[in-house]
Amino acid sequence: MSGEAPVTIDYRAVLNRYGAQIPRYTSYPPAPHFSADAGPALKQALFDGLVPHDPVSVYLHIPYCDKLCWFCGCHTKQTRRYEPVATYVDTLIAEIAATRSEIGFSPLLGALHLGGGSPSLLRKEDLFRLNEALRAAFDFAADAEISVEIDPSDVTADTLTGLRALEMNRASIGVQDFDPAVQAAINRPQTFEQTRDVVEELRSSGLCSINIDVLYGLPLQTPERLDRTVDKVISMAPDRVALFGYAHVPWAKKHQTMIREEDLPDSKARLADAARAAEAFQRAGYEPIGIDHFARHGDRLAKSARCGQLARNFQGYTTDRCSALIGFGASAISQFPGGFVQNIVPTANYREAVKAGLTTGDRGYALTPDDRIRGHIIARLMCDFALDFAELKRQFGADATSYIREARRHAATDSLGLVAIENDRFVIRPEAKPYTRVVASWFDAHLAAKAARYSKAV
């Protein structure tokens, strides 16, 4: 902060007080607070609120992988045969067509993201079919961002042909760690050369932008091993990097029980690894974005962060400012101003619902006025590390008053030096940015209201 000496944060004190599990705040409230059987009515409300010329985001979930990585926290399953994947694509296409019919017009599509699982295992003919179905249901904006999560081990010339037909302009490539011992511990074999070749192939095909995901906090990961991975990632010159902390949640993801807990670094080591990797990316010319992203100066994500337009959704930090997100596929989550809807999670049940012409919306949550304000506060803290009181008043009027008082009270009682009030703003101190989720949790009215288990705060 301007004019102030750096504050030393006692990480042990922070962890002793707030080291319990805390959400990652890709939504507020997080998905564990969604209610069973609330989806159908909320999905109808989502469709009823759409306006023809107001752009929407679309997310397609592909819940299949040809190899199950033990670190993965996604809704996915391993398959050695392609037939279940092709059948699932049939179901996706049917859900897309049914949604277009229910909406009654073709919404403007501002962003499309294929996630998983491993969308890159889709064969070109199925990518062609999905592209046709989406373009029949939506009007694509000229500047629509079309992104796909890619496992380099899946990519072939056939894959690239399908992705070009989809007009993909952003790829998100999972790396995690290049060290063979770490890869063996998480069941993710992937050489640097294989990854580098895929990056070069994607660039030569005319792809606009590449993001690479790196994980810290993995089993058997040492500072030296992580440093070598970071150096190799930098050598590929991605436009963006996501530096995620591994979330060990074996109670929710049973395959994570394959990871030995004694092989995991402790919180002190995780903090040190995250800081060292962040410094390396910044030395290489990347600007820090939020708590765990980095981008080149000219990248849209960096530009959005500099002008206060950074957003956060279920895919993490994004430039996507669409007011509604429509999720297709098993477990996919839709988001709109009134709340959230999650599709049926078990793939077989999801397919049966689509085949029977039933709604796929299952669990959901209708936002209250309090949720909207708290969700805005948490989003700005996660994106900007600050809450501007004047902006909060402009957004919510007199209703903002009590929340500003709450923020001032948090600052006044913060004995750990995490936050301050500066120029009519509630600000997370630079030294406290690793604990941003902790500060955001102070405004979470649901955190203590329901038993839900999350990953560790650090």
C-alpha positions as CSV (number, residue, x, y, z in Angstrom):
1,M,0.0,0.0,0.0
2,S,1.2,3.5,-0.8
3,G,3.3,5.1,1.9
4,E,3.2,2.0,4.2
5,A,6.0,-0.3,5.1
6,P,5.5,-3.9,4.1
7,V,3.5,-6.0,6.6
8,T,4.9,-9.3,7.7
9,I,2.1,-11.9,7.7
10,D,2.4,-14.7,10.2
11,Y,1.3,-17.6,8.0
12,R,1.1,-20.0,11.0
13,A,-1.3,-17.6,12.8
14,V,-3.4,-17.4,9.6
15,L,-3.5,-21.1,9.2
16,N,-4.2,-21.7,12.8
17,R,-7.2,-19.5,12.7
18,Y,-8.4,-20.0,9.1
19,G,-6.7,-23.1,7.9
20,A,-9.9,-25.0,7.7
21,Q,-11.4,-25.8,4.3
22,I,-12.6,-22.8,2.3
23,P,-14.4,-22.6,-1.1
24,R,-12.5,-21.5,-4.2
25,Y,-15.4,-19.1,-4.9
26,T,-15.9,-19.8,-8.5
27,S,-19.5,-19.2,-7.6
28,Y,-21.4,-17.8,-4.6
29,P,-22.8,-19.7,-3.0
30,P,-20.7,-22.7,-4.0
31,A,-22.3,-25.9,-5.5
32,P,-22.5,-27.8,-2.2
33,H,-25.3,-25.4,-1.2
34,F,-27.4,-26.2,-4.2
35,S,-30.7,-27.9,-3.3
36,A,-32.0,-31.1,-4.7
37,D,-34.9,-30.9,-7.1
38,A,-34.7,-27.1,-7.4
39,G,-33.3,-27.3,-11.0
40,P,-36.5,-27.6,-13.2
41,A,-38.1,-24.4,-12.1
42,L,-34.8,-22.5,-12.0
43,K,-33.9,-23.7,-15.5
44,Q,-37.2,-22.4,-16.8
45,A,-36.5,-19.1,-15.2
46,L,-33.1,-19.0,-16.9
47,F,-34.6,-19.6,-20.3
48,D,-37.5,-17.1,-19.7
49,G,-35.0,-14.4,-18.8
50,L,-32.9,-14.7,-22.0
51,V,-33.1,-11.8,-24.5
52,P,-32.3,-12.3,-28.2
53,H,-29.4,-9.8,-28.5
54,D,-27.9,-10.3,-25.1
55,P,-24.9,-12.6,-25.5
56,V,-24.8,-15.8,-23.5
57,S,-21.9,-18.2,-22.6
58,V,-22.2,-21.9,-23.4
59,Y,-20.4,-24.7,-21.6
60,L,-20.3,-28.3,-22.8
61,H,-19.1,-31.0,-20.4
62,I,-17.4,-34.1,-21.7
63,P,-17.2,-36.5,-18.7
64,Y,-14.8,-39.0,-20.3
65,C,-11.1,-39.6,-20.2
66,D,-9.0,-42.4,-21.7
67,K,-6.9,-42.3,-18.5
68,L,-8.1,-41.3,-15.1
69,C,-5.6,-38.9,-13.4
70,W,-5.6,-39.4,-9.7
71,F,-5.3,-35.7,-8.9
72,C,-8.5,-34.8,-10.9
73,G,-11.4,-33.2,-9.1
74,C,-13.8,-33.1,-12.1
75,H,-16.9,-35.1,-12.8
76,T,-15.4,-37.7,-15.2
77,K,-14.9,-41.4,-15.8
78,Q,-12.4,-43.5,-17.7
79,T,-13.3,-45.4,-20.8
80,R,-11.2,-47.5,-23.1
81,R,-13.9,-47.7,-25.8
82,Y,-15.1,-44.8,-27.9
83,E,-18.7,-46.0,-28.3
84,P,-19.9,-44.5,-24.9
85,V,-18.4,-41.2,-26.0
86,A,-20.2,-41.2,-29.3
87,T,-23.5,-42.1,-27.6
88,Y,-22.9,-39.3,-25.2
89,V,-22.4,-36.8,-28.0
90,D,-25.8,-38.0,-29.4
91,T,-27.3,-37.0,-26.1
92,L,-25.6,-33.6,-26.0
93,I,-26.9,-32.8,-29.5
94,A,-30.4,-33.8,-28.4
95,E,-30.2,-31.6,-25.3
96,I,-28.9,-28.6,-27.4
97,A,-31.8,-29.0,-29.8
98,A,-34.4,-29.3,-27.0
99,T,-33.0,-26.2,-25.3
100,R,-33.2,-24.2,-28.5
101,S,-36.8,-25.3,-28.9
102,E,-37.7,-24.3,-25.3
103,I,-36.0,-20.9,-25.6
104,G,-37.9,-20.1,-28.8
105,F,-35.1,-18.2,-30.5
106,S,-31.4,-18.5,-31.2
107,P,-29.5,-16.7,-28.5
108,L,-26.3,-14.8,-29.3
109,L,-23.4,-16.8,-28.3
110,G,-20.5,-14.8,-26.8
111,A,-18.3,-17.6,-25.5
112,L,-18.1,-21.3,-25.8
113,H,-16.0,-23.6,-23.6
114,L,-15.6,-27.4,-23.9
115,G,-14.5,-28.9,-20.6
116,G,-14.2,-32.3,-19.0
117,G,-12.9,-34.8,-18.7
118,S,-11.0,-34.6,-21.9
119,P,-12.9,-32.9,-24.8
120,S,-9.8,-33.5,-27.0
121,L,-10.6,-37.2,-27.1
122,L,-13.6,-36.4,-29.3
123,R,-13.2,-37.7,-32.9
124,K,-13.4,-35.2,-35.7
125,E,-16.8,-36.4,-36.9
126,D,-18.3,-35.8,-33.4
127,L,-16.7,-32.4,-33.3
128,F,-18.3,-31.7,-36.7
129,R,-21.7,-32.8,-35.3
130,L,-21.4,-30.7,-32.2
131,N,-20.4,-27.7,-34.2
132,E,-23.5,-28.1,-36.5
133,A,-25.8,-28.5,-33.5
134,L,-24.5,-25.5,-31.7
135,R,-24.6,-23.3,-34.8
136,A,-28.2,-24.4,-35.4
137,A,-29.2,-23.4,-31.9
138,F,-27.1,-20.2,-31.4
139,D,-26.0,-17.2,-33.4
140,F,-22.3,-17.0,-32.9
141,A,-20.9,-13.5,-32.2
142,A,-18.2,-12.5,-34.6
143,D,-15.7,-12.2,-31.7
144,A,-16.9,-15.3,-29.8
145,E,-14.2,-16.9,-27.7
146,I,-14.2,-20.7,-28.4
147,S,-12.0,-22.6,-26.0
148,V,-11.3,-26.3,-25.5
149,E,-9.5,-28.1,-22.7
150,I,-6.8,-30.3,-24.2
151,D,-4.9,-33.4,-23.1
152,P,-1.8,-33.5,-25.4
153,S,-1.9,-37.3,-25.3
154,D,-5.2,-37.2,-27.1
155,V,-4.3,-34.9,-30.0
156,T,-3.9,-36.2,-33.5
157,A,-4.2,-34.7,-37.0
158,D,-7.8,-35.9,-36.8
159,T,-8.3,-33.9,-33.6
160,L,-6.9,-30.7,-35.2
161,T,-9.2,-31.1,-38.1
162,G,-12.2,-31.2,-35.8
163,L,-11.0,-28.3,-33.7
164,R,-10.5,-26.2,-36.8
165,A,-14.1,-26.9,-37.8
166,L,-15.2,-25.8,-34.4
167,E,-13.3,-22.6,-35.0
168,M,-11.5,-22.9,-31.7
169,N,-9.4,-19.8,-30.9
170,R,-8.2,-20.7,-27.4
171,A,-6.8,-23.9,-26.1
172,S,-6.2,-24.8,-22.4
173,I,-3.5,-27.4,-22.1
174,G,-3.1,-29.4,-18.9
175,V,0.6,-29.9,-17.9
176,Q,0.5,-30.2,-14.1
177,D,4.2,-31.2,-13.7
178,F,6.7,-32.6,-16.1
179,D,8.8,-34.6,-13.6
180,P,8.4,-38.4,-14.2
181,A,8.2,-39.2,-10.5
182,V,5.4,-36.7,-9.9
183,Q,3.6,-37.9,-13.0
184,A,3.8,-41.5,-11.8
185,A,2.4,-40.4,-8.4
186,I,-0.7,-38.8,-10.1
187,N,-1.0,-41.3,-13.0
188,R,-0.4,-38.6,-15.6
189,P,2.4,-39.6,-18.0
190,Q,3.1,-36.7,-20.4
191,T,6.5,-35.7,-21.8
192,F,7.6,-32.1,-22.4
193,E,8.4,-33.0,-26.0
194,Q,4.9,-34.3,-26.5
195,T,3.4,-31.2,-25.1
196,R,5.7,-28.8,-26.9
197,D,4.8,-30.5,-30.2
198,V,1.1,-30.1,-29.6
199,V,1.6,-26.4,-28.8
200,E,3.5,-26.0,-32.0
201,E,0.8,-27.8,-34.0
202,L,-2.0,-25.7,-32.5
203,R,-0.1,-22.5,-33.3
204,S,0.6,-23.6,-36.9
205,S,-3.1,-24.4,-37.4
206,G,-3.9,-20.7,-36.7
207,L,-5.0,-20.9,-33.1
208,C,-5.0,-17.5,-31.5
209,S,-4.2,-18.2,-27.9
210,I,-2.8,-20.9,-25.6
211,N,-3.2,-21.3,-21.9
212,I,-1.2,-23.9,-19.9
213,D,-2.3,-25.3,-16.5
214,V,0.4,-26.0,-13.8
215,L,-0.2,-27.5,-10.4
216,Y,1.7,-27.0,-7.2
217,G,1.1,-29.1,-4.0
218,L,1.3,-32.4,-5.9
219,P,2.7,-35.6,-4.3
220,L,6.5,-36.0,-4.5
221,Q,6.8,-32.5,-5.9
222,T,9.9,-30.7,-4.7
223,P,11.0,-27.1,-5.3
224,E,13.6,-28.2,-7.8
225,R,11.0,-30.3,-9.7
226,L,8.5,-27.5,-9.8
227,D,11.1,-25.0,-10.9
228,R,12.1,-27.3,-13.9
229,T,8.4,-27.6,-14.9
230,V,7.9,-23.8,-14.7
231,D,11.0,-23.2,-16.8
232,K,9.8,-25.7,-19.5
233,V,6.3,-24.1,-19.5
234,I,7.9,-20.6,-20.0
235,S,10.0,-22.0,-22.9
236,M,6.7,-22.8,-24.7
237,A,5.6,-19.1,-24.4
238,P,1.9,-19.6,-23.7
239,D,-0.3,-16.5,-23.7
240,R,-1.7,-17.4,-20.3
241,V,-0.7,-19.7,-17.4
242,A,-3.0,-21.0,-14.6
243,L,-1.0,-21.9,-11.5
244,F,-3.5,-24.0,-9.4
245,G,-2.9,-25.5,-6.0
246,Y,-3.8,-29.2,-6.0
247,A,-7.1,-29.7,-4.1
248,H,-6.9,-33.0,-2.1
249,V,-10.5,-34.0,-1.5
250,P,-10.5,-37.8,-1.3
251,W,-13.8,-37.9,0.5
252,A,-15.4,-36.4,-2.7
253,K,-13.1,-38.0,-5.3
254,K,-12.4,-41.6,-4.4
255,H,-9.6,-42.0,-7.0
256,Q,-7.6,-39.4,-5.0
257,T,-7.2,-42.1,-2.4
258,M,-4.5,-43.5,-4.8
259,I,-2.4,-40.5,-3.8
260,R,-0.4,-41.1,-0.5
261,E,-1.0,-38.3,1.9
262,E,2.5,-38.6,3.3
263,D,3.8,-37.6,-0.2
264,L,2.0,-34.3,-0.2
265,P,3.8,-31.1,0.8
266,D,2.6,-29.2,3.8
267,S,1.0,-25.7,3.8
268,K,4.3,-23.9,4.3
269,A,5.9,-25.7,1.3
270,R,2.8,-25.0,-0.8
271,L,3.0,-21.3,0.0
272,A,6.7,-21.2,-0.8
273,D,6.2,-23.1,-4.1
274,A,3.3,-20.9,-5.2
275,A,5.3,-17.7,-4.5
276,R,8.5,-19.0,-6.2
277,A,6.6,-20.1,-9.3
278,A,4.7,-16.8,-9.4
279,E,8.0,-14.9,-9.3
280,A,9.4,-16.9,-12.1
281,F,6.4,-16.2,-14.4
282,Q,6.5,-12.5,-13.6
283,R,10.3,-12.4,-14.4
284,A,9.4,-14.0,-17.7
285,G,7.1,-11.1,-18.5
286,Y,3.7,-12.4,-17.3
287,E,1.4,-10.1,-15.4
288,P,-0.3,-11.7,-12.3
289,I,-4.1,-12.0,-12.6
290,G,-6.1,-12.7,-9.5
291,I,-4.8,-15.3,-7.1
292,D,-3.5,-17.9,-9.6
293,H,-3.4,-16.7,-13.2
294,F,-0.7,-15.0,-15.3
295,A,-1.0,-13.4,-18.8
296,R,1.0,-11.5,-21.3
297,H,0.6,-7.8,-21.3
298,G,-1.4,-7.7,-24.5
299,D,-3.7,-10.7,-23.6
300,R,-7.4,-10.0,-23.1
301,L,-7.2,-11.3,-19.6
302,A,-4.5,-8.9,-18.6
303,K,-6.3,-6.0,-20.3
304,S,-9.5,-6.9,-18.4
305,A,-7.6,-7.1,-15.1
306,R,-6.1,-3.6,-15.6
307,C,-9.4,-2.0,-16.3
308,G,-11.3,-3.7,-13.5
309,Q,-13.4,-5.9,-15.8
310,L,-12.0,-9.3,-14.8
311,A,-14.7,-11.9,-14.1
312,R,-14.7,-15.3,-12.4
313,N,-16.8,-18.3,-13.1
314,F,-16.7,-22.1,-12.9
315,Q,-13.7,-22.1,-15.3
316,G,-11.7,-19.7,-13.1
317,Y,-10.7,-16.1,-14.2
318,T,-12.2,-15.0,-17.5
319,T,-12.9,-12.0,-19.7
320,D,-16.4,-13.4,-20.2
321,R,-19.0,-10.8,-18.9
322,C,-22.1,-12.5,-20.3
323,S,-25.0,-12.4,-17.9
324,A,-26.0,-16.0,-18.4
325,L,-24.1,-19.2,-18.9
326,I,-25.9,-22.3,-20.3
327,G,-24.4,-25.6,-19.3
328,F,-24.9,-28.8,-21.4
329,G,-24.0,-32.3,-20.4
330,A,-24.0,-34.4,-17.2
331,S,-23.1,-32.3,-14.1
332,A,-22.8,-29.0,-16.2
333,I,-23.8,-25.9,-14.2
334,S,-25.8,-23.0,-15.7
335,Q,-25.6,-19.6,-14.2
336,F,-28.0,-16.6,-14.6
337,P,-28.8,-13.4,-12.6
338,G,-31.4,-15.3,-10.6
339,G,-29.3,-18.3,-9.5
340,F,-27.6,-21.6,-10.5
341,V,-28.8,-24.9,-12.0
342,Q,-26.8,-28.1,-12.1
343,N,-27.6,-30.8,-14.5
344,I,-28.1,-34.4,-13.4
345,V,-24.7,-35.7,-12.4
346,P,-24.8,-39.5,-13.2
347,T,-24.2,-39.8,-16.9
348,A,-26.7,-42.7,-17.4
349,N,-29.4,-40.7,-15.6
350,Y,-28.7,-37.6,-17.6
351,R,-29.0,-39.6,-20.9
352,E,-32.3,-41.1,-19.7
353,A,-33.7,-37.7,-18.9
354,V,-32.8,-36.3,-22.4
355,K,-34.1,-39.4,-24.1
356,A,-37.5,-39.1,-22.3
357,G,-37.7,-35.4,-23.0
358,L,-37.4,-34.4,-19.4
359,T,-35.5,-31.4,-18.0
360,T,-31.9,-32.1,-17.2
361,G,-31.8,-29.5,-14.4
362,D,-31.5,-31.2,-11.1
363,R,-30.0,-29.3,-8.2
364,G,-30.1,-25.5,-8.0
365,Y,-30.1,-22.4,-6.0
366,A,-32.2,-19.2,-6.2
367,L,-30.2,-16.1,-5.2
368,T,-31.5,-13.8,-2.5
369,P,-30.8,-10.1,-2.4
370,D,-28.2,-10.8,0.3
371,D,-26.6,-13.5,-1.9
372,R,-26.3,-11.0,-4.8
373,I,-24.5,-8.4,-2.8
374,R,-22.2,-10.9,-1.0
375,G,-21.5,-12.6,-4.3
376,H,-20.5,-9.3,-5.8
377,I,-18.2,-8.5,-2.9
378,I,-16.5,-11.9,-3.0
379,A,-16.0,-11.7,-6.8
380,R,-14.4,-8.3,-6.5
381,L,-12.1,-9.4,-3.8
382,M,-11.1,-12.5,-5.8
383,C,-10.6,-10.5,-8.9
384,D,-9.3,-7.1,-7.7
385,F,-8.1,-7.7,-4.1
386,A,-10.3,-4.7,-3.1
387,L,-13.9,-3.6,-2.6
388,D,-14.7,-0.1,-3.7
389,F,-17.4,1.3,-1.4
390,A,-18.5,4.0,-3.9
391,E,-18.9,1.4,-6.6
392,L,-20.9,-0.9,-4.3
393,K,-23.2,2.0,-3.5
394,R,-23.7,2.7,-7.3
395,Q,-24.5,-0.9,-7.8
396,F,-26.8,-1.6,-4.9
397,G,-27.9,1.8,-3.6
398,A,-28.8,2.1,0.1
399,D,-28.7,-1.6,0.5
400,A,-24.9,-1.4,0.3
401,T,-24.7,0.5,3.6
402,S,-24.8,-2.4,6.0
403,Y,-22.2,-4.4,4.0
404,I,-19.8,-1.4,4.0
405,R,-20.2,-1.3,7.8
406,E,-19.4,-5.0,7.9
407,A,-16.3,-4.5,5.8
408,R,-15.1,-1.7,8.0
409,R,-15.7,-3.9,11.1
410,H,-13.6,-6.7,9.5
411,A,-10.8,-4.3,8.9
412,A,-10.9,-2.9,12.4
413,T,-10.8,-6.4,14.0
414,D,-8.2,-7.9,11.7
415,S,-5.4,-8.6,14.1
416,L,-3.3,-10.5,11.5
417,G,-2.8,-7.6,9.1
418,L,-4.5,-9.1,6.1
419,V,-6.6,-6.0,5.1
420,A,-6.9,-2.3,5.5
421,I,-9.2,0.6,4.6
422,E,-7.6,2.9,2.0
423,N,-9.3,5.7,0.1
424,D,-12.8,4.5,0.9
425,R,-11.9,0.9,-0.2
426,F,-11.5,-2.3,1.6
427,V,-8.2,-3.6,0.4
428,I,-6.3,-6.9,0.8
429,R,-2.7,-6.0,1.6
430,P,-0.2,-7.1,-1.1
431,E,1.5,-9.5,1.4
432,A,-1.8,-11.1,2.2
433,K,-2.8,-12.0,-1.4
434,P,-2.1,-15.7,-0.8
435,Y,-4.9,-15.6,1.8
436,T,-7.5,-13.9,-0.5
437,R,-9.9,-16.9,-0.1
438,V,-9.6,-16.5,3.6
439,V,-10.6,-12.8,3.4
440,A,-13.4,-13.6,1.0
441,S,-14.8,-16.2,3.4
442,W,-15.4,-13.4,6.0
443,F,-18.3,-12.3,3.8
444,D,-19.7,-15.8,3.2
445,A,-23.0,-16.1,5.0
446,H,-23.3,-19.8,4.0
447,L,-19.9,-21.1,5.2
448,A,-21.0,-22.0,8.7
449,A,-24.7,-22.6,7.8
450,K,-24.3,-26.0,6.2
451,A,-21.8,-28.9,6.6
452,A,-19.8,-28.9,3.4
453,R,-16.2,-29.9,2.9
454,Y,-13.8,-27.9,0.7
455,S,-10.1,-28.0,-0.1
456,K,-7.7,-26.4,2.3
457,A,-7.4,-22.6,2.4
458,V,-3.7,-22.7,1.4
